[in-house]
Amino acid sequence: MSPEPCAIRGGHGHPGLIHRFLDRLPFEASDPIVTLQEGSTPLVLAERISERVGAEVFLKIEGANPTGSFKDRGMCCAVTAAKRDGAETVICASTGNTAASAAAYAARGGLGCAVLVPDGKIAAGKLAQALMHGARVIALKGNFDEALELVRELTQRHPIALVNSVNEYRLQGQKTAGIELVEELGTLDALAIPVGNAGNITAYWKGFQEVGHSPRLFGFQAAGAAPLVLGHRVERPETVASAIRIGNPARWEEAMTAMTQSAGRIEAVTDDEILDAYRFLAAEEGVFCEPASAASVAGILKFGVGEAQRVACVLTGHGLKDPQTAMEQSGSVVPCPPELAAVEKAVLG
Ligand code: AN7
């Protein structure tokens, strides 16, 4: 991998994914590429989870992207395209991560940004990011599905670029994660992934297909927000995994087609199962992801991996995104006066 494309732009280290995968993406090197050097994320072997499911399980740590989620893969492409095509402002509906990523890339690209989020239902870290990056943050008295419908209508009336995953460039960017997995592992038998709006699972499938690979897709939804499992819309989705609190996925058909083509499955995991996996990952594997991401691991712990021998779990977002849930799910701190004897007792228990 050549560091040159970044050096040209005054950066160092690995190139962003548009430069890395330029031959597979609808961009030219001369386009006004907006990058924070996203992609090329760690892939770590999860020894304890591997033991529990009886297969080799790898974690694709998408929380290591610049804004802490996989959304950066799609957003660098969507914002680059918007800028190239002359847009001045981008907009999205979001359960949080898309908003944080859109806000960051818009700031980077010198574009305006507005985000519509469900009031009171997005994790604190994501809200802080969107605000810090200077987005106009609109708290909708409604859920994600209503927000998406509204921004779709709004962008029909105004020249504002929609950067939700209904935007084809988002999938183009996100497919690169699937390509990275095949490049790194050579082969994999199954992919476990949380599913909300169903853009990411659709994008992974696109990436796998492009490199001639067909792992089984295991998609997992939260039980209180599982329209694809139930086969019908969920009017009032509810789950502790606020990122996937979605009742009417935009990429419904494509995701189900991908699932069928891959001989995969879509299943539901309860909030308790999600939180068990969330704590296990942090305490036993040293990997802190957000609750929605833990649905992928909760799913394989619950349903197994069939005949698969090598599996990748996509950990879509960083644990720091949602400090409130983390604090609720973990132990308490030990108070201590500033005296050696007391510290000794506190440390040694
Ligand atoms: C951590 O940010 O929909 O199935 O508006 O943030 O492609 O929707 C987030 C989704 C999984 C589900 N994990 O991905 C948004 C948003 C995390 C997420 C998903 C999301 P999709």
Residues whose N, C-alpha, C, O or C-beta is under 5 A from the ligand:
A	BS01	AN7	A93 S94 T95 G96 N97 T98 A99 P194 V195 G196 N197 A198 G199 N200 I201 A243 A292 S293 T316 G317
